[in-house]
Amino acid sequence: MEAPVRSKGEVEIAASPEVVWDVLTGFEQWPQWNPEVKTMSFEGPVEPGSEFRWKAGPGTIVSTLEQVDPPRYIRWRGRTLSVKAIHEWRLEPTNGGTGVETDESFSGFLARLFRGSLQKTLDRSTESGLEHLKRESERRAATP
């Protein structure tokens, strides 16, 4: 991708891919475990073409699921103001858990104009999002 703003991250989670997948794709529950997500509206199902609207930061984001391969891979496109985003998640089983990789990019006029500040914001969001996903997935895995 030739997007001017791009962030990647990875984390090991002590929970099965199925548990991590359920946390990640339980879109309506995002505000309960990720404090960066203020609101979420999703009417499902979790399949290509389904849309969700959510607020994280200053704008409301409209995202559309593009590819869904449970419990291994999901990708969506989003748009807010003149910024277009693509977000991918890969889940791989590991010994006793799940390796999670995420890759998100921003393109469009505002992404080029505010590249430096958006890069810092996206890097922080990637790191924070992975930490919150890990915490919630491991909490659910530990709950009988």
N, C-alpha and C positions, 0 to 999 in steps of 0.2 A: 504494500500500500504506500502511496505517496502523500499521505496526510501530513500536514505540518505539525500536528500534535499527536503523539502516540506514547502509550504507557503499557508496560508489561509487568506482570508480577506472578509469583508462585508461592505456594505454601503447602506444607504437609499437615493433614488433618487426621486426627485419631478417631475416625468414623468411616463407615463404609461409603462407597460411592452413592449407594441408594439414599442414605441419610443426607449426605451433602446435596445430592440432586433435589431431594424434597425441600430442603431449606432454600436452595437457590431458585427453584421454580415455583415455590409457594409465594408468588408475587404479592398477593394481598397482605401477607404477613411481614413483608420487608420493614415497614415502619416500626414493628415490634422489636426487631433485633438489630436494625441498622439505624442509628440516630441521624445519619445524614439524609435518610429518606423521610420526608415530612408527610407525604400523602401518596396513596397508590390506588389505582382503579384498574381491575383486571377481571374480565368476565369469561376468560378461557375459551376453549381448552388450550393446553400447552401444545400447540402445533403451529407449523408455518402459516403465516397470514393473520394470526391472532395479534391484537393490539393491547397495549397497556399504557396508561397515562400516569405519570408520577412527577412528584416535585422533589428535587434535590438541588439545593442552591437557589439562585434567583429565578429560574424559569421552570415552567412545566414542560416536561419532555413527553413526546408521543413516540413510543417505540413499537416496532412490528417484528414479531418472531420470524426469522428467515429459515433457520435450520435447527432441527430438534432430533437428537439421537440419544434417548435416555439409556442409562445414566452417564453418558460419556461426553456429550458435546451439545452446546447450544449457542446460537448466534442471533443477535437482533440488531436492527438499525433503529436509530432514534433521531429526532430533530427537535431543536429548540432555537428560537430566534433564527439566525442564519447559520447555525452550527449543525453539521450533520455528524452523527456518531455511529460507529460500528463497534459492537462489543461481543467478544467471543470468550467462551469458557470451555476448558478441557479438563475432564476428570479421569484419572487413571488409578486403578487399584494398586496399592502398595502393600507391603507386609504390615497388616494390621490397620490399614487406613486408606487414605486417598491423597494422591498428589493432585493439586489444583493449579492450573495455569490460566491466566486471564490476559487478554490483549484488547485494549480499547484505543480507538483513534478518533480525532476530531478533524473535520475538514470544513471548508467554506470560508467566506469572507472574514467573519469575526475570528475564526481560528487562525487565519494568516495574520490579521491585524494585531491580535493579542496573544500571539504564539507563546511568548515567555511566561506571562502570568497564567495562561490556560495550561501550559505544560506543568507548572508547579502545582496547580489545583488538581489536575488529573493524576499526577504522581501521588499526591497525598490521598486522594480519593481511592486510588487503586490499593494502596497499602492499608488504609483504614477498612475498606470493604472486605479485603481478605482476612484481616484480623477479626472483624465482626462475624464473617461467615464461619471461620474456624471456631470461634467461641460458641456460636449457636449450634453448629453441627456437633461439636463435642459434648455440649450440654444435652442435646437430644439423644446422642448415642449412650450417654451415661444414665439416662432416665429409663427405668424399667417399664 
